[in-house]
Amino acid sequence: MTIRTLFGLTLFAAGLAHAQLLTPPWIELGDNGRVLARVVVASDSCPAINVDGVDRAMLLRTPVPAGFQPLCEFALPSAAKAASITTSIGVQALHLPTPDPASVVVIGDTGCRIKDARVQDCNDMSKWPLQSVADSAASTKPDLIIHVGDYLYRETACPVDSQYKCGGTPIGDNWDTWNADFFAPAAKLLAAAPWAFSRGNHEDYKRAWRGWFYYLDPRPWTNICWVYTPAYVVRLGAQQLAMLDSSATVEDSLDPKQVAEFTAELRSLHVEHAWLVDHHPFWGVKPGDGGKGVKPLSLPLEAAWKQASPQGIDMILSGHTHLFAVIPFGPDRPMQIVSGDGGTELSAPIPASIDGTVIEGAAVRGSQTRIDFGFTWLRRSKDGWDLTLRSTAGTAIVQCAIKDGNAACGSASGR
């Protein structure tokens, strides 16, 4: 991280701290049409939110879990046209949802890994580039941002021999770690557009569930860790997001209880031309044994899909494997997009094309994979979507034209 970047972050944090706001306010999309304005504060005093010219009181989300800073929220009326919150650096207008969003950013697997001997360099933006990814993504001025899960990776103390990478870092499920691993580096993107958040396995009952349920889950806070949470649908005009909590998935085992749970979740969805958003890919791959080829993952999800036969889903957006992938099968099965390259150390290499790989009875065709840090940018086209994998600097790496379940992909010019 450069001195200039540190200075900028210090000024930004100092300005917000003066107003008792520890993060930029953000907009979050929930179930049953709920649109939430949220902000983390330094005390139990919440700021006012101005909605269509009228100041309203934001409410404290209680009880505040031990080790966390308070969250203030306000459920916006469905007819709201404008909303803003005054901070010490001025009035921040909130970006309200856009029907039928034409520009969508997808990121995932964003935290800095510190777990025992596996230590990422959290102090080098070229090696943990979440801030660069987030800033570049914000510059696209998206209508919608989707995070496909896994926010917190600082799980154990920084080893003595790795102090230059992570000395003094916070660890565990608490405000300091959530701020270091997500809120501070993602600040510009947090304020740029409405968010749909997915829960990853790093936010499961063994890891960072308190921060997930308190700060990011759109439903009422119960101070309870739910292993599974009900699927719900975000509706933005004709655009629909089917949000599925796959955090508990045991990816290599056909656990009958998990298959039954996910089958029921899929059967509960009633959508048309929706994107299914979850953390674990339904049709994903990971490096094969001995580093040779690839093998499928998320076996319970594959089995649940076969049993439920869900309808009305055009595309699946996931993360979990730390790479970028477009995995099409043609019009008879939703295309799988993997966007797990937002900052956490990247996956071992896999082939650039996995065409011909059979996943749950269907062969991949027209695939593209890359092991690069970045974000996925989807823009509505005349007859489908244009998809671009963009680097930490915002440079196009891969470009795809998506239509009717097929993808025409290629490396961007100049790469």
Secondary structure, 3 states (H helix, E strand, C coil): CCHHHHHHHHHHHHHHHHCCECCCCEEEECHHHCEEEEEEECCCCCCEEEECCEEEECEECCCCCCCCCCEEEEECCCCCCCEEEEECCEEEECCCCCCCCCEEEEECCCCCCEECCEECCCCCCCCCCHHHHHHHHHCCCCCEEEECCCCCCECCCCCHHHHHHHCCCCCCCCHHHHHHHHHCCCHHHHCCCCEEECCCHHHCCCCCHHHHHHHHCCCCCCCCCCCCCCCEEEEECCEEEEECCCCCCCCCCCCHHHHHHHHHHHHCCCCCCEEEECCCCCCCEEECHHHCCEEECCHHHHHHHHHHCCCCEEEEEECCCCCEEEECCCCCCCEEEEECCCCCCCCCCCCCCCCCCEECCEECCCCEEECCCCEEEEEECCCCEEEEEECCCCCEEEEEEEECCEEEEEECCCC
